[in-house]
């Protein structure tokens, strides 16, 4: 396994395979461009370079096929259909993100509704049973502190460092 520039950590083999396939695709595009130039200005004198470029293209396509066998990339059929229709596959990504945002807003609305209901129930409980409401709050505070300690102990990494959530 090769390291990344700087040699700090090993590169993921699937990413390395993908990079090789991408390089092969770029080389194939270059060969196709050269072939286009040869064909557009074809003469009997340029027949040998044309055949050499055709052989190079066939060899590169074979290399690309062999490299592609090492890549396991799954592309949604919607993306393939968009490309077949001549559309930008970024539209699929945009639609998926918009769908996620809409579902997130629905979930947030439900969460806010439950928080509001909880607050209302606590207010009603406090009016009807003030002693029990205070006991509930103490139990809840103790439970929350225990949960926080447990979460902090689980966020420690094997080397002793703690995971830190980035501030937004």
C-alpha positions as CSV (number, residue, x, y, z in Angstrom):
1,X,0.0,0.0,0.0
2,X,1.4,3.4,-1.0
3,X,1.4,6.4,1.3
4,X,-0.1,9.8,0.5
5,X,2.1,12.7,-0.3
6,X,4.0,13.2,2.8
7,X,4.0,9.5,3.7
8,X,2.0,10.0,6.9
9,X,-0.8,7.4,6.4
10,X,-1.5,4.7,3.9
11,X,-3.9,5.4,1.1
12,X,-7.1,3.4,0.8
13,X,-6.6,0.7,-1.9
14,X,-10.0,1.4,-3.6
15,X,-9.0,5.1,-3.9
16,X,-5.7,4.2,-5.4
17,X,-7.5,1.9,-7.9
18,X,-9.9,4.7,-8.7
19,X,-7.0,7.1,-9.3
20,X,-5.4,4.6,-11.7
21,X,-8.7,4.2,-13.6
22,X,-9.1,7.9,-13.8
23,X,-5.5,8.2,-15.1
24,X,-6.3,5.6,-17.7
25,X,-9.4,7.4,-18.7
26,X,-7.4,10.6,-19.2
27,X,-4.8,8.8,-21.3
28,X,-7.6,7.2,-23.4
29,X,-9.2,10.7,-24.0
30,X,-5.8,11.9,-25.1
31,X,-5.4,9.0,-27.5
32,X,-8.9,9.6,-28.9
33,X,-8.0,13.3,-29.5
34,X,-4.8,12.3,-31.3
35,X,-6.8,9.8,-33.4
36,X,-9.3,12.5,-34.3
37,X,-6.4,14.6,-35.5
38,X,-4.9,11.7,-37.5
39,X,-8.3,10.8,-39.1
40,X,-9.2,14.4,-39.9
41,X,-5.9,15.0,-41.8
42,X,-5.5,11.4,-43.1
43,X,-3.2,10.7,-46.0
44,X,-1.5,7.5,-47.0
45,X,1.7,8.7,-45.3
46,X,-0.1,8.9,-42.0
47,X,-1.4,5.4,-42.1
48,X,1.3,3.9,-39.9
49,X,0.9,6.5,-37.1
50,X,-2.9,6.0,-37.2
51,X,-2.5,2.2,-36.8
52,X,0.0,2.8,-33.9
53,X,-2.5,5.1,-32.2
54,X,-5.3,2.6,-32.7
55,X,-3.2,-0.1,-31.2
56,X,-2.3,2.2,-28.3
57,X,-6.0,2.9,-27.8
58,X,-6.9,-0.8,-27.7
59,X,-4.1,-1.5,-25.3
60,X,-5.2,1.4,-23.0
61,X,-8.8,0.2,-23.1
62,X,-7.7,-3.2,-22.1
63,X,-5.6,-1.7,-19.2
64,X,-8.6,0.4,-18.2
65,X,-10.8,-2.7,-18.1
66,X,-8.3,-4.6,-15.9
67,X,-7.9,-1.7,-13.5
68,X,-11.7,-1.2,-13.3
69,X,-12.1,-4.8,-12.1
70,X,-10.3,-3.6,-8.9
71,X,-12.8,-0.8,-8.3
72,X,-16.1,-1.5,-6.6
73,X,-18.1,1.7,-7.3
74,X,-21.9,1.6,-7.3
75,X,-23.6,4.3,-9.3
76,X,-27.3,4.8,-8.8
77,X,-29.4,4.1,-12.0
78,X,-30.9,7.6,-11.7
79,X,-27.4,9.0,-12.3
80,X,-26.8,6.8,-15.3
81,X,-30.2,7.7,-16.7
82,X,-29.5,11.4,-16.3
83,X,-26.2,11.0,-18.2
84,X,-28.0,9.0,-20.9
85,X,-30.5,11.9,-21.2
86,X,-27.6,14.3,-21.6
87,X,-28.2,16.0,-18.2
88,X,-25.7,16.9,-15.5
89,X,-25.4,14.2,-12.8
90,X,-25.1,16.9,-10.2
91,X,-28.9,17.3,-10.6
92,X,-29.2,13.9,-8.9
93,X,-27.0,15.1,-6.0
94,X,-29.0,18.3,-5.7
95,X,-32.3,16.4,-5.7
96,X,-31.0,14.0,-3.0
97,X,-29.8,16.9,-0.8
98,X,-33.0,18.8,-1.2
99,X,-34.9,15.7,-0.2
100,X,-32.7,15.2,2.8
101,X,-33.2,18.9,3.8
102,X,-37.0,18.5,3.5
103,X,-37.0,15.3,5.6
104,X,-34.7,17.0,8.2
105,X,-37.1,20.0,8.5
106,X,-40.0,17.6,9.0
107,X,-38.1,15.7,11.7
108,X,-37.0,19.0,13.3
109,X,-40.7,20.1,13.4
110,X,-41.7,16.8,15.1
111,X,-38.8,17.2,17.6
112,X,-39.8,20.8,18.4
113,X,-43.5,19.7,18.8
114,X,-42.4,17.0,21.3
115,X,-40.3,19.5,23.2
116,X,-43.2,21.9,23.4
117,X,-45.5,19.1,24.6
118,X,-42.9,18.0,27.2
119,X,-42.7,21.6,28.5
120,X,-46.5,22.0,28.6
121,X,-46.8,18.6,30.5
122,X,-44.1,19.7,33.0
123,X,-46.0,23.0,33.6
124,X,-49.2,21.1,34.1
125,X,-47.5,18.5,36.4
126,X,-46.0,21.3,38.4
127,X,-49.3,22.9,39.0
128,X,-51.1,19.7,39.9
129,X,-48.2,17.9,41.8
130,X,-45.5,20.4,42.8
131,X,-43.6,17.9,45.0
132,X,-43.6,15.2,42.4
133,X,-42.5,17.6,39.7
134,X,-39.5,18.6,41.7
135,X,-38.6,15.0,42.4
136,X,-38.9,14.2,38.7
137,X,-36.5,17.1,37.9
138,X,-33.9,15.9,40.4
139,X,-34.1,12.3,39.0
140,X,-33.8,13.7,35.4
141,X,-30.8,15.9,36.4
142,X,-29.0,12.9,38.0
143,X,-29.8,10.7,35.0
144,X,-28.5,13.4,32.5
145,X,-25.3,13.8,34.5
146,X,-24.7,10.0,34.4
147,X,-25.5,9.9,30.6
148,X,-23.0,12.7,30.0
149,X,-20.2,10.9,32.0
150,X,-20.9,7.7,30.0
151,X,-20.8,9.6,26.7
152,X,-17.5,11.2,27.6
153,X,-16.0,7.9,28.7
154,X,-17.1,6.4,25.4
155,X,-15.7,9.2,23.3
156,X,-12.1,8.5,24.4
157,X,-9.9,7.1,21.7
158,X,-7.7,4.0,22.2
159,X,-4.6,6.3,22.5
160,X,-6.2,8.2,25.4
161,X,-7.2,11.3,23.3
162,X,-10.8,12.4,23.4
163,X,-12.9,13.0,20.3
164,X,-13.7,16.7,19.9
165,X,-16.8,17.8,18.1
166,X,-16.1,20.9,15.9
167,X,-17.9,24.1,16.9
168,X,-20.2,25.4,14.3
